[in-house]
Amino acid sequence: MRGGASTASALAGLEHIQPQSITRILNDLEAGELIHREQDQTDRRQFRLEITPKGRALLIEDARRKDAWLADVMTAALTEAERDLLRIAARLLDRLSDQGSL
């Protein structure tokens, strides 16, 4: 859903689980107003799933909390040289990820 609306089958494939297994998760997310389902206009048997503003805000807050935790741990547990090494490694990983997908 990072690239926009998706189907349950596509999400199940990305997560390497059976489509039936994702149904309960999607029901819970929809009940919490974190995703919205809409019938696919080209294939009426499918539903398109899209993250709601509430769901996006939750993801952003979760990412911020994790980033803050990691920054605190890195500051407390690593030397400046080790943090510099991680910065270099992160830049290298960014370069690799820019090369495209499999």
NUVO-456990 format. One line per field, with one value per atom (N, C-alpha, C, O, CB): x, y, z; residue number from 1; atom name; chain; residue in one letter. Coordinates in steps of 0.001 Angstrom, whole numbers. Each point is the difference from the previous one (the first is absolute). Glycine has a CB too. Example, Ala and Ser with C-alpha at 12.3 -4.5 7.8 and 13.67 -1.06 7.14 Angstrom:
<recs>
X <- (13190,-890,900,1036,-2928,1542,820,-770,509,675)
Y <- (-5690,1190,1200,-19,-1154,2223,1190,1090,1108,-1736)
Z <- (7800,0,0,665,581,-1966,60,730,169,-2314)
n <- (1,1,1,1,1,2,2,2,2,2)
atom <- (N,CA,C,O,CB,N,CA,C,O,CB)
chain <- (A,A,A,A,A,A,A,A,A,A)
res <- (A,A,A,A,A,S,S,S,S,S)
</recs>
This chain:
<recs>
X <- (822,-822,863,-498,-1298,3103,879,-120,156,1405,-1839,-128,-1416,-286,2224,-2834,-1395,-890,396,290,-1894,-976,510,759,-2627,1433,416,-1161,-1029,3449,-2244,-1009,494,1190,-2014,-95,370,958,958,-3172,1960,874,1414,978,-2966,2091,1326,729,1197,-2045,137,615,434,1083,-2488,558,350,1265,866,-3290,2539,1203,1236,1061,-2478,1283,1139,441,1189,-1991,-163,288,254,282,-1686,1300,232,-937,419,1964,-3652,-1020,-1175,-132,840,-1547,-1178,-1015,-147,525,-1077,-1012,-1036,-466,793,-687,-980,537,-766,-149,2223,601,-18,3,1442,-1463,61,-1384,-113,2119,-3052,-1367,-274,-530,-198,1074,-255,780,-525,123,1640,817,-653,-115,2208,-2519,-629,-1318,-317,1398,-1845,-1244,279,-709,-315,2061,367,467,-366,1004,161,478,-1154,-38,2227,-3123,-1159,-885,-498,568,-271,-806,626,-713,-61,2085,706,142,672,541,-1839,36,1412,321,-2376,2904,1382,157,940,-164,-1702,-52,-1435,-942,2922,-2123,-1318,-26,965,-1215,-865,-190,-985,-1007,1484,-149,-899,9,1058,-640,-1572,-83,777,-127,-2112,3050,809,-933,-888,2834,-1751,-872,249,-899,845,1243,293,-282,-300,2025,-1635,-289,-873,512,1679,-3481,-958,140,-568,-990,2300,221,1056,73,-704,1437,1100,-396,-884,2545,-971,-127,1364,1004,-2942,1979,1234,95,-978,914,1238,239,877,975,-1192,-142,784,117,-955,196,1924,211,-743,-25,2298,-2871,-743,954,1117,-3258,1722,833,334,1118,-2162,80,250,1074,878,-3265,2320,997,1377,1003,-2800,1844,1284,615,1208,-2017,-16,501,567,1025,-2720,1033,489,1347,906,-3275,2498,1279,1123,1115,-2370,948,1006,423,1192,-2157,9,317,828,947,-3071,1770,750,1437,936,-3064,2306,1345,810,1184,-2071,257,698,445,1111,-2466,462,321,1176,899,-3316,2406,1090,1306,1065,-2731,1586,1198,605,1216,-2154,80,481,649,1057,-2862,1184,576,1371,959,-3268,2403,1269,1080,1144,-2407,903,974,498,1195,-2316,220,401,932,1009,-3178,1826,823,1369,1022,-3093,2084,1283,893,1207,-2330,531,779,558,1143,-2560,605,419,982,883,-3075,2045,758,1185,879,-2976,2140,1052,926,-395,-1139,2771,953,-299,-758,2538,-1189,-170,503,-626,869,870,544,-981,-182,2531,-2967,-972,-1235,-545,1362,-1248,-1142,354,-830,25,2049,452,-3,-399,1807,-965,11,-1417,-215,2293,-3039,-1395,-535,-770,429,741,-432,508,-735,730,1278,571,-750,-345,2606,-2507,-723,-1398,-470,1783,-1981,-1351,29,-874,231,1637,115,234,-558,1467,-81,248,-1273,-279,2665,-3146,-1265,-987,-728,1102,-411,-858,397,-862,551,1611,466,-427,-441,2388,-1814,-399,-1499,-433,2328,-2684,-1458,-441,-1054,783,1067,-310,214,-396,1036,-18,289,-1211,69,2280,-3426,-1228,-226,797,-538,-1376,-382,383,496,-2379,1631,341,-728,177,267)
Y <- (-1188,1188,1248,1126,-2374,1021,1164,708,1218,-2338,348,584,373,280,-1593,1329,326,-1175,-911,2503,-1560,-1045,-1352,-89,1764,-2728,-1353,-948,404,136,-1804,-1007,-876,-13,33,-754,-921,-1063,-366,767,-894,-1024,533,-699,-326,2255,592,180,-274,1445,-711,163,-1339,-114,2139,-3044,-1335,-486,-596,85,756,-386,726,-605,148,1745,773,-500,1,1984,-2412,-458,-1512,-542,2422,-2547,-1451,-790,-923,1385,-86,-736,-291,613,483,-2017,-350,1148,657,-3124,2706,1068,-158,992,-804,-1433,-225,475,453,-2421,1861,384,1505,468,-2478,2758,1457,606,1160,-1142,-808,512,559,1104,-2763,930,457,1282,918,-3300,2440,1201,1204,1069,-2477,1224,1102,424,1188,-2012,-144,334,860,973,-3110,1777,783,1405,978,-3104,2221,1314,872,1202,-2233,410,760,423,1126,-2382,369,338,1162,812,-3202,2467,1094,1235,957,-2650,1680,1109,338,1161,-272,-1924,189,-267,486,-1130,-133,-218,168,-34,-1541,1758,132,-989,-102,2581,-3212,-934,603,604,-2597,1807,465,-1039,-519,2971,-2756,-1013,448,1140,-1875,-178,272,203,-818,-548,2433,320,-909,-183,2540,-2922,-872,-1466,-766,2394,-2032,-1378,55,96,-966,811,194,-1061,166,878,-2131,-1015,451,-533,-1242,2749,480,1287,741,-1792,1281,1268,656,-664,-205,2166,777,497,479,224,-824,443,1237,73,-2432,3313,1231,437,-99,782,-204,471,1325,839,-1999,1327,1227,1032,-347,-976,2572,995,-422,213,1568,-2372,-484,-1093,-12,563,-1462,-1062,548,-448,-1094,2510,619,727,-81,341,445,710,-993,268,1568,-2977,-1021,-552,-195,-387,331,-484,1012,-359,-972,2582,1054,99,102,1154,-1285,79,-1210,142,1158,-2471,-1214,99,-373,-975,1846,162,1009,-216,-351,1659,1007,-577,254,1544,-2582,-615,-973,-21,256,-1024,-953,722,-405,-1274,2749,785,608,-21,518,44,598,-1061,243,1508,-2919,-1081,-385,-129,-718,665,-411,1061,-328,-1013,2602,1078,8,170,1189,-1540,-30,-1176,156,942,-2264,-1193,159,-346,-1073,1941,183,984,-210,-283,1554,988,-598,263,1554,-2619,-576,-1157,-180,864,-1465,-1253,31,-856,-271,2090,6,1195,1063,-2259,990,1110,873,-395,-997,2563,897,-676,120,1894,-2715,-705,-1069,-166,585,-1127,-1030,631,-536,-927,2605,695,500,-49,728,-194,423,-1171,148,1637,-2936,-1189,-375,-385,-409,900,-280,1013,-363,-641,2259,1013,-355,103,1657,-2182,-400,-1212,-38,930,-1873,-1201,355,-566,-815,2298,406,652,-262,579,529,625,-1057,92,1999,-3102,-1073,-803,-355,227,-154,-717,819,-553,-621,2482,877,-74,-80,1616,-1510,-105,-1322,-42,1508,-2535,-1305,-58,-546,-502,1613,-50,848,-253,-117,1370,830,-754,481,1533,-3191,-769,-774,-636,455,223,-661,-1304,-421,1477,-1686,-1233,-1209,109,1088,-2355,-1260,-177,-1013,36)
Z <- (0,0,0,-25,1220,-1167,-70,-1336,-87,1660,-2609,-1329,-346,-1165,490,1631,-250,337,727,-2512,1248,297,-482,-965,797,862,-322,275,541,-2,-919,308,1138,313,-2696,3001,1076,-525,681,456,-2339,-585,-207,265,-1394,658,-209,1326,93,-2142,3074,1322,571,575,-183,-549,490,-687,642,-190,-1739,-733,503,152,-2130,2235,523,1372,319,-1604,2090,1357,69,1069,-217,-1997,-97,902,698,-1245,523,753,-924,-1060,3241,-1786,-786,50,1030,-557,-1589,-6,1116,560,-3022,2785,1054,1362,851,-2150,1494,1281,219,1139,-1280,-936,143,248,395,-1892,1265,131,1392,121,-1827,2747,1372,299,629,88,-1165,221,-669,600,-475,-1373,-731,643,44,-2140,2592,698,1226,255,-1068,1572,1188,-383,651,525,-2223,-449,-478,262,-907,-58,-474,1171,21,-2200,3147,1181,770,589,-435,-158,661,-870,384,915,-2468,-959,-449,-254,1307,-1149,-441,-1494,-628,2913,-2851,-1441,-470,792,-700,-1395,-640,-1160,-757,1420,-803,-1119,-991,371,1124,-2763,-1059,-1111,-356,924,-1111,-1040,-1226,-447,1308,-1404,-1185,-1198,-240,1168,-1664,-1133,-1204,-821,1617,-918,-1138,300,-916,202,1974,406,1242,1115,-2087,793,1090,1096,1080,-2726,1394,1031,1015,1107,-2767,1277,840,725,-428,-1147,2682,723,57,256,1123,-1616,108,1435,572,-3036,3025,1374,-33,-748,1632,-72,64,1450,771,-3085,2671,1368,177,-901,1038,1027,304,603,385,-13,-287,684,1440,469,-1901,2120,1367,-10,863,-215,-1612,-119,-329,556,-1289,-168,-375,1196,223,-2601,3143,1188,1014,626,-989,524,919,-462,811,-221,-1890,-528,211,378,-2075,1450,173,1457,292,-2237,2856,1430,440,773,-377,-882,338,-510,707,-788,-1133,-556,807,258,-2532,2669,819,1346,464,-1577,1730,1296,-147,840,-116,-1775,-231,-318,467,-1291,29,-309,1260,186,-2450,3129,1246,885,584,-716,236,806,-545,761,-196,-1876,-598,204,316,-2012,1517,208,1444,243,-2042,2750,1411,293,687,-78,-1131,234,-649,594,-491,-1315,-689,748,112,-2295,2687,754,1281,373,-1325,1619,1281,-156,838,83,-1982,-82,-959,90,461,-1461,-1013,155,478,-2022,1128,-17,-1215,-886,2070,-1219,-1148,-1270,-1053,2555,-1416,-1173,-492,-1206,2041,77,-383,-655,-965,2855,-1351,-605,-1398,-908,3194,-2460,-1327,-975,-1155,2210,-591,-839,-428,-1149,2316,-263,-350,-1015,-889,3164,-2149,-973,-1393,-981,2785,-1884,-1290,-554,-1181,1881,154,-436,-485,-987,2614,-959,-408,-1377,-826,3236,-2665,-1321,-1074,-1093,2154,-754,-965,-268,-1145,1922,260,-182,-814,-825,2993,-1949,-804,-1476,-875,2858,-2254,-1379,-622,-1149,1710,199,-526,-271,-1015,2259,-333,-179,-1190,-585,3050,-2825,-1178,-1302,-1061,2365,-1242,-1207,-502,-1052,1812,-44,-433,729,838,-3053,1868,676,-835,-1122,2249,-529,-657,-1280,-677,2846)
n <- (1,1,1,1,1,2,2,2,2,2,3,3,3,3,3,4,4,4,4,4,5,5,5,5,5,6,6,6,6,6,7,7,7,7,7,8,8,8,8,8,9,9,9,9,9,10,10,10,10,10,11,11,11,11,11,12,12,12,12,12,13,13,13,13,13,14,14,14,14,14,15,15,15,15,15,16,16,16,16,16,17,17,17,17,17,18,18,18,18,18,19,19,19,19,19,20,20,20,20,20,21,21,21,21,21,22,22,22,22,22,23,23,23,23,23,24,24,24,24,24,25,25,25,25,25,26,26,26,26,26,27,27,27,27,27,28,28,28,28,28,29,29,29,29,29,30,30,30,30,30,31,31,31,31,31,32,32,32,32,32,33,33,33,33,33,34,34,34,34,34,35,35,35,35,35,36,36,36,36,36,37,37,37,37,37,38,38,38,38,38,39,39,39,39,39,40,40,40,40,40,41,41,41,41,41,42,42,42,42,42,43,43,43,43,43,44,44,44,44,44,45,45,45,45,45,46,46,46,46,46,47,47,47,47,47,48,48,48,48,48,49,49,49,49,49,50,50,50,50,50,51,51,51,51,51,52,52,52,52,52,53,53,53,53,53,54,54,54,54,54,55,55,55,55,55,56,56,56,56,56,57,57,57,57,57,58,58,58,58,58,59,59,59,59,59,60,60,60,60,60,61,61,61,61,61,62,62,62,62,62,63,63,63,63,63,64,64,64,64,64,65,65,65,65,65,66,66,66,66,66,67,67,67,67,67,68,68,68,68,68,69,69,69,69,69,70,70,70,70,70,71,71,71,71,71,72,72,72,72,72,73,73,73,73,73,74,74,74,74,74,75,75,75,75,75,76,76,76,76,76,77,77,77,77,77,78,78,78,78,78,79,79,79,79,79,80,80,80,80,80,81,81,81,81,81,82,82,82,82,82,83,83,83,83,83,84,84,84,84,84,85,85,85,85,85,86,86,86,86,86,87,87,87,87,87,88,88,88,88,88,89,89,89,89,89,90,90,90,90,90,91,91,91,91,91,92,92,92,92,92,93,93,93,93,93,94,94,94,94,94,95,95,95,95,95,96,96,96,96,96,97,97,97,97,97,98,98,98,98,98,99,99,99,99,99,100,100,100,100,100,101,101,101,101,101,102,102,102,102,102)
atom <- (N,CA,C,O,CB,N,CA,C,O,CB,N,CA,C,O,CB,N,CA,C,O,CB,N,CA,C,O,CB,N,CA,C,O,CB,N,CA,C,O,CB,N,CA,C,O,CB,N,CA,C,O,CB,N,CA,C,O,CB,N,CA,C,O,CB,N,CA,C,O,CB,N,CA,C,O,CB,N,CA,C,O,CB,N,CA,C,O,CB,N,CA,C,O,CB,N,CA,C,O,CB,N,CA,C,O,CB,N,CA,C,O,CB,N,CA,C,O,CB,N,CA,C,O,CB,N,CA,C,O,CB,N,CA,C,O,CB,N,CA,C,O,CB,N,CA,C,O,CB,N,CA,C,O,CB,N,CA,C,O,CB,N,CA,C,O,CB,N,CA,C,O,CB,N,CA,C,O,CB,N,CA,C,O,CB,N,CA,C,O,CB,N,CA,C,O,CB,N,CA,C,O,CB,N,CA,C,O,CB,N,CA,C,O,CB,N,CA,C,O,CB,N,CA,C,O,CB,N,CA,C,O,CB,N,CA,C,O,CB,N,CA,C,O,CB,N,CA,C,O,CB,N,CA,C,O,CB,N,CA,C,O,CB,N,CA,C,O,CB,N,CA,C,O,CB,N,CA,C,O,CB,N,CA,C,O,CB,N,CA,C,O,CB,N,CA,C,O,CB,N,CA,C,O,CB,N,CA,C,O,CB,N,CA,C,O,CB,N,CA,C,O,CB,N,CA,C,O,CB,N,CA,C,O,CB,N,CA,C,O,CB,N,CA,C,O,CB,N,CA,C,O,CB,N,CA,C,O,CB,N,CA,C,O,CB,N,CA,C,O,CB,N,CA,C,O,CB,N,CA,C,O,CB,N,CA,C,O,CB,N,CA,C,O,CB,N,CA,C,O,CB,N,CA,C,O,CB,N,CA,C,O,CB,N,CA,C,O,CB,N,CA,C,O,CB,N,CA,C,O,CB,N,CA,C,O,CB,N,CA,C,O,CB,N,CA,C,O,CB,N,CA,C,O,CB,N,CA,C,O,CB,N,CA,C,O,CB,N,CA,C,O,CB,N,CA,C,O,CB,N,CA,C,O,CB,N,CA,C,O,CB,N,CA,C,O,CB,N,CA,C,O,CB,N,CA,C,O,CB,N,CA,C,O,CB,N,CA,C,O,CB,N,CA,C,O,CB,N,CA,C,O,CB,N,CA,C,O,CB,N,CA,C,O,CB,N,CA,C,O,CB,N,CA,C,O,CB,N,CA,C,O,CB,N,CA,C,O,CB,N,CA,C,O,CB,N,CA,C,O,CB,N,CA,C,O,CB,N,CA,C,O,CB,N,CA,C,O,CB,N,CA,C,O,CB,N,CA,C,O,CB)
chain <- (A,A,A,A,A,A,A,A,A,A,A,A,A,A,A,A,A,A,A,A,A,A,A,A,A,A,A,A,A,A,A,A,A,A,A,A,A,A,A,A,A,A,A,A,A,A,A,A,A,A,A,A,A,A,A,A,A,A,A,A,A,A,A,A,A,A,A,A,A,A,A,A,A,A,A,A,A,A,A,A,A,A,A,A,A,A,A,A,A,A,A,A,A,A,A,A,A,A,A,A,A,A,A,A,A,A,A,A,A,A,A,A,A,A,A,A,A,A,A,A,A,A,A,A,A,A,A,A,A,A,A,A,A,A,A,A,A,A,A,A,A,A,A,A,A,A,A,A,A,A,A,A,A,A,A,A,A,A,A,A,A,A,A,A,A,A,A,A,A,A,A,A,A,A,A,A,A,A,A,A,A,A,A,A,A,A,A,A,A,A,A,A,A,A,A,A,A,A,A,A,A,A,A,A,A,A,A,A,A,A,A,A,A,A,A,A,A,A,A,A,A,A,A,A,A,A,A,A,A,A,A,A,A,A,A,A,A,A,A,A,A,A,A,A,A,A,A,A,A,A,A,A,A,A,A,A,A,A,A,A,A,A,A,A,A,A,A,A,A,A,A,A,A,A,A,A,A,A,A,A,A,A,A,A,A,A,A,A,A,A,A,A,A,A,A,A,A,A,A,A,A,A,A,A,A,A,A,A,A,A,A,A,A,A,A,A,A,A,A,A,A,A,A,A,A,A,A,A,A,A,A,A,A,A,A,A,A,A,A,A,A,A,A,A,A,A,A,A,A,A,A,A,A,A,A,A,A,A,A,A,A,A,A,A,A,A,A,A,A,A,A,A,A,A,A,A,A,A,A,A,A,A,A,A,A,A,A,A,A,A,A,A,A,A,A,A,A,A,A,A,A,A,A,A,A,A,A,A,A,A,A,A,A,A,A,A,A,A,A,A,A,A,A,A,A,A,A,A,A,A,A,A,A,A,A,A,A,A,A,A,A,A,A,A,A,A,A,A,A,A,A,A,A,A,A,A,A,A,A,A,A,A,A,A,A,A,A,A,A,A,A,A,A,A,A,A,A,A,A,A,A,A,A,A,A,A,A,A,A,A,A,A,A,A,A,A,A,A,A,A,A,A,A,A,A,A,A,A,A,A)
res <- (M,M,M,M,M,R,R,R,R,R,G,G,G,G,G,G,G,G,G,G,A,A,A,A,A,S,S,S,S,S,T,T,T,T,T,A,A,A,A,A,S,S,S,S,S,A,A,A,A,A,L,L,L,L,L,A,A,A,A,A,G,G,G,G,G,L,L,L,L,L,E,E,E,E,E,H,H,H,H,H,I,I,I,I,I,Q,Q,Q,Q,Q,P,P,P,P,P,Q,Q,Q,Q,Q,S,S,S,S,S,I,I,I,I,I,T,T,T,T,T,R,R,R,R,R,I,I,I,I,I,L,L,L,L,L,N,N,N,N,N,D,D,D,D,D,L,L,L,L,L,E,E,E,E,E,A,A,A,A,A,G,G,G,G,G,E,E,E,E,E,L,L,L,L,L,I,I,I,I,I,H,H,H,H,H,R,R,R,R,R,E,E,E,E,E,Q,Q,Q,Q,Q,D,D,D,D,D,Q,Q,Q,Q,Q,T,T,T,T,T,D,D,D,D,D,R,R,R,R,R,R,R,R,R,R,Q,Q,Q,Q,Q,F,F,F,F,F,R,R,R,R,R,L,L,L,L,L,E,E,E,E,E,I,I,I,I,I,T,T,T,T,T,P,P,P,P,P,K,K,K,K,K,G,G,G,G,G,R,R,R,R,R,A,A,A,A,A,L,L,L,L,L,L,L,L,L,L,I,I,I,I,I,E,E,E,E,E,D,D,D,D,D,A,A,A,A,A,R,R,R,R,R,R,R,R,R,R,K,K,K,K,K,D,D,D,D,D,A,A,A,A,A,W,W,W,W,W,L,L,L,L,L,A,A,A,A,A,D,D,D,D,D,V,V,V,V,V,M,M,M,M,M,T,T,T,T,T,A,A,A,A,A,A,A,A,A,A,L,L,L,L,L,T,T,T,T,T,E,E,E,E,E,A,A,A,A,A,E,E,E,E,E,R,R,R,R,R,D,D,D,D,D,L,L,L,L,L,L,L,L,L,L,R,R,R,R,R,I,I,I,I,I,A,A,A,A,A,A,A,A,A,A,R,R,R,R,R,L,L,L,L,L,L,L,L,L,L,D,D,D,D,D,R,R,R,R,R,L,L,L,L,L,S,S,S,S,S,D,D,D,D,D,Q,Q,Q,Q,Q,G,G,G,G,G,S,S,S,S,S,L,L,L,L,L)
</recs>
